[in-house]
Amino acid sequence: MVEFYNQSQQHSEMMEPNYSVFKRFSDFNQAQEVAKTLKDNNIQVRLINNSPPVDSTFFGNTHQPQLELKIPSTEFEKAQMILERSLDIDLDTVDKEHYLFEFTDDELKELLSKQDEWGEFDISLARKILNSRGEEISDDQITILRQKRINELAEPEKTGKVWLVIGYLSSVLGGLLGVFMGYFIWSQQKTLPNGTRVYSYTASDRKHGRNMLLIGIIVFPLWLIYAFLIA
């Protein structure tokens, strides 16, 4: 049994900066099962229960549990491989109407590269189907496919010129929108499937974001002082 932490315990007892969200669940048993599999293979795990503290059905609205499985970001690739190997799929017992049997070899290989979009069952089944077709896929080949995918996902996005203009105008006019936009563009990061965190926007856009932030921080108090003086 793997212990669940609530949000307050997460902040007070688990301030490990190297832990990142590996998977999210809405089912307690499934989360426990995955966490136990990883723990049994010497992966340190943290299960965080982010569900509302009060039963929301009292207010006439039902929400699914919000569970996060965190592990050290350096263990993402190892953990993914462990989960995939833990499924011992027998092709003879799989429904032949399963949609993956309709996939071409190239489509199945593409699926293997996208562990962030597909579940372990689909990934393991895709590998089994390829093997049954004479396409033996090694762990090294999967690693190469996934690294190519990670390189694609790591490419920073480009902020539209319209949003940059809006951000600068808001900052110059003392609007907080420019401050928030600037901070977001400058600091926003994304977590890649291998646990690495990279900046979401290009270096030039991040520079614009920092400029918006600084302008807004300087101009906003000046506008407040001006408004106070003329009041």
Residue frames relative to the residue before (quaternion, step in Angstrom):
aa qw qx qy qz dx dy dz
M 1.0000 0.0000 0.0000 0.0000 0.00 0.00 0.00
V 0.2120 -0.7681 0.5943 0.1089 3.56 -0.84 1.00
E 0.4293 -0.7312 0.4756 0.2342 3.55 -0.80 1.04
F 0.3369 -0.7120 0.5805 0.2062 3.54 -1.12 0.80
Y 0.2214 -0.7285 0.6298 0.1533 3.54 -1.19 0.66
N 0.3253 -0.7029 0.5808 0.2504 3.56 -1.14 0.56
Q 0.7423 -0.4367 0.2625 0.4352 3.58 -1.26 0.15
S 0.6617 0.5072 -0.3214 0.4490 3.61 0.93 -0.81
Q 0.6440 0.5012 -0.3208 0.4807 3.58 1.03 -0.75
Q 0.5955 0.5757 -0.3631 0.4268 3.55 1.06 -0.71
H 0.7226 0.4409 -0.2574 0.4662 3.57 0.88 -0.91
S 0.7297 0.4461 -0.2500 0.4538 3.58 1.00 -0.76
E 0.8025 0.3011 -0.1322 0.4978 3.60 1.00 -0.77
M 0.7868 0.3485 -0.1419 0.4891 3.59 1.14 -0.46
M 0.2458 0.7899 -0.5275 0.1932 3.55 0.82 0.90
E 0.2448 0.7613 -0.5545 0.2302 3.57 0.83 1.02
P 0.3337 -0.7913 0.4729 0.1971 3.60 -0.35 1.19
N 0.6692 0.5194 -0.3119 0.4303 3.59 1.18 -0.46
Y 0.5542 0.5848 -0.4065 0.4308 3.60 1.26 0.07
S 0.0181 -0.7892 0.6138 -0.0130 3.57 -0.97 0.93
V 0.5966 -0.5635 0.4282 0.3783 3.56 -1.25 0.43
F 0.2188 -0.7894 0.5660 0.0927 3.56 -0.65 1.17
K 0.7897 -0.0793 0.0791 0.6032 3.57 0.99 -0.89
R 0.2404 -0.7365 0.6114 0.1614 3.54 -1.30 0.44
F 0.1112 -0.8019 0.5868 0.0167 3.57 -1.06 0.82
S 0.2487 -0.7235 0.6146 0.1923 3.50 -1.37 0.32
D 0.6872 0.4254 -0.2631 0.5269 3.57 1.33 -0.01
F 0.4565 -0.7146 0.4639 0.2566 3.58 -0.69 1.14
N 0.6797 0.5084 -0.3033 0.4330 3.59 0.84 -0.96
Q 0.6510 0.5082 -0.3151 0.4675 3.57 0.97 -0.85
A 0.6445 0.5196 -0.3206 0.4602 3.56 0.98 -0.84
Q 0.6465 0.5196 -0.3083 0.4659 3.58 1.00 -0.86
E 0.6595 0.5280 -0.3076 0.4377 3.56 0.93 -0.91
V 0.6756 0.4784 -0.2932 0.4782 3.57 0.90 -0.94
A 0.6499 0.5214 -0.3160 0.4538 3.58 0.94 -0.89
K 0.6569 0.5111 -0.3153 0.4559 3.61 0.95 -0.85
T 0.6247 0.5447 -0.3344 0.4487 3.59 1.00 -0.84
L 0.6853 0.4706 -0.2831 0.4783 3.56 0.93 -0.89
K 0.6473 0.5240 -0.3203 0.4514 3.57 0.95 -0.87
D 0.6483 0.5214 -0.3130 0.4582 3.59 1.01 -0.81
N 0.7144 0.3853 -0.2401 0.5325 3.58 1.26 -0.40
N 0.6056 -0.6391 0.3172 0.3525 3.53 1.18 0.78
I 0.4447 0.6204 -0.5033 0.4049 3.56 1.05 0.83
Q 0.3702 -0.7187 0.5404 0.2332 3.58 -0.78 0.97
V 0.0710 -0.8226 0.5641 -0.0109 3.57 -0.75 1.05
R 0.0925 -0.7452 0.6568 0.0687 3.51 -1.32 0.50
L 0.1400 -0.7786 0.6079 0.0682 3.58 -0.74 1.05
I 0.1198 -0.8094 0.5746 0.0171 3.55 -0.62 1.19
N 0.2171 -0.7692 0.5904 0.1128 3.56 -0.81 1.04
N 0.0712 -0.8232 0.5632 -0.0047 3.56 -0.35 1.28
S 0.3361 0.7531 -0.5019 0.2607 3.59 1.22 0.35
P 0.6078 -0.5539 0.4117 0.3927 3.60 -1.13 0.59
P 0.5016 -0.6885 0.4334 0.2941 3.62 -0.90 0.88
V 0.7250 0.3604 -0.2207 0.5438 3.59 1.20 -0.50
D 0.5310 -0.6265 0.4602 0.3374 3.57 -0.98 0.82
S 0.3230 -0.7962 0.4822 0.1707 3.55 -0.35 1.27
T 0.5177 0.6294 -0.4380 0.3795 3.61 1.18 -0.24
F 0.5411 0.6200 -0.3970 0.4065 3.58 1.23 -0.45
F 0.7266 0.4008 -0.2213 0.5123 3.53 1.15 -0.69
G 0.5861 -0.6205 0.3544 0.3819 3.56 1.26 0.28
N 0.6875 0.4105 -0.2847 0.5270 3.59 1.22 0.41
T 0.1893 -0.8056 0.5566 0.0737 3.58 -0.78 1.02
H 0.0911 -0.7927 0.6022 0.0255 3.55 -0.90 0.99
Q 0.4786 -0.6354 0.5188 0.3131 3.55 -1.14 0.62
P 0.5902 -0.5496 0.4359 0.3995 3.60 -1.15 0.50
Q 0.2258 -0.7583 0.5984 0.1265 3.55 -1.11 0.70
L 0.0475 0.8301 -0.5442 0.1120 3.55 -0.12 1.35
E 0.1205 -0.7866 0.6033 0.0524 3.55 -0.96 0.89
L 0.1910 -0.7469 0.6270 0.1117 3.55 -1.00 0.89
K 0.0769 -0.8078 0.5844 -0.0013 3.55 -0.57 1.22
I 0.0092 0.7643 -0.6445 0.0165 3.52 -1.12 0.78
P 0.6499 -0.4717 0.3767 0.4617 3.63 -1.20 0.19
S 0.5254 -0.6733 0.4188 0.3085 3.57 -0.82 0.96
T 0.6266 0.5494 -0.3410 0.4350 3.59 1.16 -0.50
E 0.6832 0.4968 -0.2715 0.4613 3.59 1.28 -0.28
F 0.3613 0.7778 -0.4682 0.2129 3.60 1.25 0.01
E 0.7038 0.4691 -0.2843 0.4514 3.58 0.73 -1.03
K 0.6421 0.5189 -0.3170 0.4669 3.58 0.97 -0.85
A 0.6654 0.5085 -0.3023 0.4552 3.58 0.91 -0.93
Q 0.6389 0.5296 -0.3305 0.4495 3.59 0.97 -0.81
M 0.6603 0.5019 -0.3010 0.4706 3.57 0.94 -0.88
I 0.6232 0.5442 -0.3370 0.4493 3.60 1.01 -0.80
L 0.6790 0.4898 -0.2944 0.4608 3.59 0.87 -0.93
E 0.6597 0.5061 -0.3155 0.4574 3.58 0.98 -0.79
R 0.6824 0.4773 -0.2883 0.4726 3.59 0.97 -0.81
S 0.6042 0.5902 -0.3603 0.3960 3.58 1.16 -0.53
L 0.6457 0.4907 -0.3142 0.4935 3.58 1.27 -0.29
D 0.1084 -0.7932 0.5984 0.0321 3.56 -0.47 1.20
I 0.0497 -0.8462 0.5299 -0.0278 3.55 0.16 1.36
D 0.1948 -0.7456 0.6293 0.1008 3.53 -0.96 0.97
L 0.4115 -0.7469 0.4646 0.2387 3.58 -0.45 1.20
D 0.6204 0.5710 -0.3466 0.4111 3.58 1.07 -0.67
T 0.7078 0.4445 -0.2589 0.4841 3.59 1.19 -0.50
V 0.5760 0.5875 -0.3774 0.4251 3.59 1.28 -0.14
D 0.5464 -0.6216 0.4568 0.3263 3.56 -0.98 0.91
K 0.4059 -0.7443 0.4813 0.2226 3.57 -0.66 1.13
E 0.5928 0.5451 -0.3658 0.4666 3.58 1.29 -0.09
H 0.3968 0.7217 -0.4839 0.2959 3.59 1.26 -0.03
Y 0.5613 -0.6696 0.3789 0.3050 3.56 -0.87 1.03
L 0.6069 0.5856 -0.3757 0.3842 3.62 1.05 -0.56
F 0.5797 0.5847 -0.3815 0.4202 3.60 1.17 -0.46
E 0.6443 0.5154 -0.3129 0.4705 3.58 1.25 -0.39
F 0.5426 0.6355 -0.3992 0.3773 3.60 1.24 -0.27
T 0.4473 -0.6485 0.5378 0.3001 3.57 -1.16 0.62
D 0.6850 -0.4669 0.3474 0.4384 3.57 -1.27 0.22
D 0.6593 0.5089 -0.3129 0.4565 3.58 0.94 -0.86
E 0.6507 0.5110 -0.3169 0.4636 3.59 1.01 -0.78
L 0.6443 0.5109 -0.3201 0.4705 3.58 1.04 -0.75
K 0.6429 0.5097 -0.3232 0.4716 3.59 1.01 -0.77
E 0.6257 0.5219 -0.3350 0.4732 3.57 1.05 -0.75
L 0.6152 0.5462 -0.3351 0.4592 3.58 1.04 -0.80
L 0.6529 0.5290 -0.3182 0.4389 3.60 0.93 -0.89
S 0.6629 0.5105 -0.3061 0.4541 3.58 1.12 -0.60
K 0.7284 0.4304 -0.2222 0.4846 3.60 1.21 -0.48
Q 0.0133 0.8365 -0.5462 0.0410 3.56 0.58 1.16
D 0.5968 0.5658 -0.3581 0.4422 3.58 1.28 -0.28
E 0.7303 0.4128 -0.2328 0.4920 3.61 1.23 -0.33
W 0.7642 0.3269 -0.1653 0.5308 3.59 1.19 -0.47
G 0.4994 -0.6557 0.4828 0.2958 3.56 -1.18 0.61
E 0.6900 -0.4969 0.3343 0.4064 3.54 -1.30 0.35
F 0.6212 0.5498 -0.3570 0.4294 3.60 1.00 -0.74
D 0.6784 0.4873 -0.2953 0.4638 3.58 0.85 -0.98
I 0.6510 0.5145 -0.3226 0.4554 3.58 0.97 -0.82
S 0.6802 0.4829 -0.2917 0.4680 3.58 0.89 -0.93
L 0.6457 0.5115 -0.3185 0.4690 3.57 1.02 -0.80
A 0.6258 0.5379 -0.3401 0.4511 3.60 0.96 -0.81
R 0.6578 0.5068 -0.3064 0.4654 3.57 0.98 -0.85
K 0.6398 0.5245 -0.3156 0.4648 3.58 1.03 -0.82
I 0.6525 0.5136 -0.3158 0.4591 3.57 0.95 -0.89
L 0.6432 0.5150 -0.3224 0.4658 3.58 0.96 -0.84
N 0.6471 0.5179 -0.3177 0.4605 3.57 0.97 -0.86
S 0.6634 0.5096 -0.3069 0.4539 3.58 1.00 -0.82
R 0.6755 0.4649 -0.2786 0.4999 3.57 1.25 -0.45
G 0.6021 -0.5861 0.3507 0.4135 3.58 1.27 0.13
E 0.5656 0.5623 -0.3872 0.4627 3.57 1.32 0.24
E 0.1064 -0.8120 0.5730 0.0318 3.58 0.04 1.29
I 0.1022 -0.8038 0.5859 0.0138 3.57 -0.61 1.18
S 0.2433 -0.7912 0.5485 0.1183 3.56 -0.56 1.19
D 0.6595 -0.4844 0.3852 0.4267 3.57 -1.30 0.24
D 0.6336 0.5397 -0.3332 0.4430 3.58 1.02 -0.77
Q 0.6457 0.5112 -0.3218 0.4670 3.59 1.02 -0.78
I 0.6402 0.5128 -0.3236 0.4717 3.57 1.01 -0.80
T 0.6253 0.5401 -0.3333 0.4541 3.58 1.01 -0.80
I 0.6514 0.5082 -0.3092 0.4709 3.59 0.98 -0.84
L 0.6472 0.5193 -0.3155 0.4604 3.59 0.95 -0.89
R 0.7013 0.4722 -0.2683 0.4618 3.55 0.93 -0.92
Q 0.6155 0.5375 -0.3547 0.4543 3.58 1.07 -0.62
K 0.6180 0.5275 -0.3394 0.4740 3.58 1.07 -0.72
R 0.6447 0.5172 -0.3066 0.4721 3.56 1.01 -0.84
I 0.6526 0.5160 -0.3089 0.4609 3.59 0.96 -0.88
N 0.6279 0.5341 -0.3314 0.4589 3.57 1.01 -0.80
E 0.6465 0.5097 -0.3176 0.4705 3.58 1.05 -0.75
L 0.6872 0.4842 -0.2821 0.4623 3.58 0.92 -0.92
A 0.6385 0.5564 -0.3224 0.4227 3.57 1.14 -0.64
E 0.5009 0.6581 -0.4303 0.3617 3.59 1.22 -0.35
P 0.4104 -0.7312 0.4843 0.2499 3.62 -0.71 1.01
E 0.4694 -0.6697 0.5045 0.2768 3.53 -1.18 0.63
K 0.3713 -0.7039 0.5598 0.2308 3.53 -1.29 0.42
T 0.3611 -0.7300 0.5407 0.2107 3.57 -0.79 1.04
G 0.5014 -0.6639 0.4642 0.3040 3.57 -0.93 0.86
K 0.5834 -0.6082 0.4121 0.3462 3.58 -1.05 0.75
V 0.6017 0.5720 -0.3625 0.4234 3.57 1.06 -0.73
W 0.6777 0.4903 -0.2969 0.4607 3.59 0.93 -0.89
L 0.6197 0.5313 -0.3451 0.4632 3.58 1.08 -0.67
V 0.6438 0.5147 -0.3200 0.4671 3.57 0.98 -0.85
I 0.6494 0.5109 -0.3153 0.4668 3.58 0.94 -0.91
G 0.6636 0.5183 -0.3077 0.4431 3.58 0.93 -0.88
Y 0.6689 0.4924 -0.2999 0.4692 3.59 0.92 -0.90
L 0.6528 0.5156 -0.3194 0.4540 3.60 0.91 -0.91
S 0.6607 0.5054 -0.3103 0.4603 3.56 0.93 -0.88
S 0.6511 0.5149 -0.3199 0.4569 3.60 0.97 -0.83
V 0.6760 0.4998 -0.2914 0.4564 3.58 0.90 -0.96
L 0.7171 0.4323 -0.2431 0.4896 3.58 1.05 -0.78
G 0.5872 -0.6262 0.3565 0.3687 3.57 1.24 0.20
G 0.4597 0.6981 -0.4444 0.3222 3.57 1.22 0.24
L 0.4961 -0.6686 0.4691 0.2948 3.55 -1.00 0.79
L 0.5050 0.6474 -0.4281 0.3774 3.60 1.21 -0.41
G 0.6560 0.5191 -0.3128 0.4499 3.57 0.96 -0.84
V 0.6252 0.5306 -0.3301 0.4675 3.59 1.08 -0.75
F 0.6872 0.4792 -0.2824 0.4674 3.56 0.85 -0.99
M 0.6581 0.5022 -0.3134 0.4653 3.59 0.92 -0.88
G 0.6546 0.5266 -0.3086 0.4461 3.55 0.94 -0.91
Y 0.6688 0.4920 -0.3017 0.4686 3.57 0.91 -0.92
F 0.6437 0.5332 -0.3205 0.4457 3.58 0.98 -0.86
I 0.6936 0.4716 -0.2832 0.4651 3.58 0.79 -1.02
W 0.6851 0.5052 -0.2816 0.4429 3.57 0.98 -0.86
S 0.8248 0.3065 -0.1206 0.4596 3.59 0.87 -0.93
Q 0.4971 0.6992 -0.4254 0.2881 3.61 1.17 -0.44
Q 0.0462 -0.7887 0.6130 -0.0006 3.56 -0.96 0.97
K 0.1986 -0.7521 0.6122 0.1420 3.56 -1.29 0.34
T 0.3739 -0.7173 0.5469 0.2159 3.54 -1.17 0.70
L 0.3214 -0.7537 0.5470 0.1716 3.56 -0.77 1.07
P 0.6889 -0.5026 0.3191 0.4135 3.61 -1.19 0.40
N 0.6909 0.4578 -0.2905 0.4782 3.62 1.14 -0.46
G 0.6301 -0.5755 0.3140 0.4161 3.58 1.30 0.22
T 0.5281 0.6298 -0.4116 0.3939 3.59 1.25 -0.19
R 0.2350 -0.7542 0.5963 0.1424 3.56 -1.07 0.80
V 0.0192 -0.7909 0.6107 -0.0336 3.56 -0.90 1.02
Y 0.5794 -0.5740 0.4385 0.3776 3.56 -1.22 0.43
S 0.4918 -0.7058 0.4407 0.2565 3.55 -0.99 0.91
Y 0.7919 0.2952 -0.1428 0.5151 3.59 1.04 -0.72
T 0.6580 -0.5337 0.3648 0.3862 3.55 -1.24 0.51
A 0.6589 -0.5206 0.3693 0.3981 3.56 -1.26 0.45
S 0.6584 0.5074 -0.3191 0.4552 3.59 0.97 -0.80
D 0.6616 0.4897 -0.3086 0.4767 3.59 0.99 -0.80
R 0.6252 0.5296 -0.3386 0.4626 3.59 1.05 -0.71
K 0.6152 0.5323 -0.3408 0.4712 3.57 1.11 -0.67
H 0.6297 0.5117 -0.3249 0.4859 3.58 1.03 -0.79
G 0.6428 0.5332 -0.3209 0.4467 3.57 0.97 -0.87
R 0.6529 0.5030 -0.3128 0.4721 3.57 0.98 -0.85
N 0.6366 0.5247 -0.3302 0.4588 3.59 1.02 -0.79
M 0.6279 0.5286 -0.3332 0.4640 3.60 0.96 -0.86
L 0.6575 0.5293 -0.3033 0.4423 3.54 0.91 -1.00
L 0.6937 0.4774 -0.2805 0.4607 3.58 0.83 -0.99
I 0.6404 0.5178 -0.3260 0.4642 3.60 0.96 -0.86
G 0.6726 0.5070 -0.2967 0.4500 3.56 0.91 -0.94
I 0.6485 0.5246 -0.3169 0.4514 3.57 0.98 -0.85
I 0.6848 0.4718 -0.2775 0.4810 3.59 1.08 -0.75
V 0.7329 0.4622 -0.2441 0.4354 3.57 0.83 -1.05
F 0.6193 0.5854 -0.3648 0.3752 3.62 0.90 -0.84
P 0.6815 0.4587 -0.3203 0.4718 3.68 0.80 -0.80
L 0.6149 0.5521 -0.3498 0.4413 3.59 1.08 -0.69
W 0.6464 0.5030 -0.3146 0.4797 3.56 1.03 -0.78
L 0.6274 0.5277 -0.3361 0.4636 3.59 1.05 -0.71
I 0.6543 0.5059 -0.3091 0.4695 3.58 0.97 -0.86
Y 0.6474 0.5172 -0.3121 0.4646 3.56 1.00 -0.87
A 0.6548 0.5063 -0.3137 0.4654 3.59 0.94 -0.87
F 0.6514 0.5178 -0.3168 0.4552 3.61 1.04 -0.75
L 0.6779 0.5138 -0.2935 0.4363 3.56 0.99 -0.85
I 0.7331 0.4070 -0.2432 0.4876 3.57 1.01 -0.74
A 0.4931 0.6695 -0.4315 0.3500 3.58 1.27 -0.17
